[in-house]
Amino acid sequence: LAVANLVKDQKHDHAKRIALFSIDAIKAANQTAVNEDDPSMGFVNIRVGFHSGPVISDVVGTRLPKYGMFGDSINTASRMESNSIADRIHCSLVSANLLKKQAPEIPLVCRGTLNIKGKGSMETYFVNETKLPKA
């Protein structure tokens, strides 16, 4: 899980920053061998998904404290990832609209309307695509 703009003075480019981070994360994964001793196993493939919206965060626990983030935006981002495809970046309509304003140079392709568990029908997008990949 990666998050942008968890600061008091927020910049208005979080969708662009998380999209660029996602592109770099996929590139890094694709250069990482699954097993360096057995090149035939290939390279790591990851799915990426993101959403934009409010979250609540806090340190939870006293004995083994952990930083946690909560809210519908976290759940939606998780659903974007779980409904993505290997080596693809999947985002919600909210994030796609922000990305169009913040980084019009990053291509978006509408994936169509998907039934997202716990959310219902959502229009979603692939980021940094020039054509719709095969599922």
Beta strands, then each sheet from edge to edge (+ up, - down):
strand 1: 48-50
strand 2: 56-60
strand 3: 66-70
strand 4: 89-92
strand 5: 108-116
strand 6: 120-127
sheet 1: 1+ 4+ 6- 5+
sheet 2: 2+ 3-
end
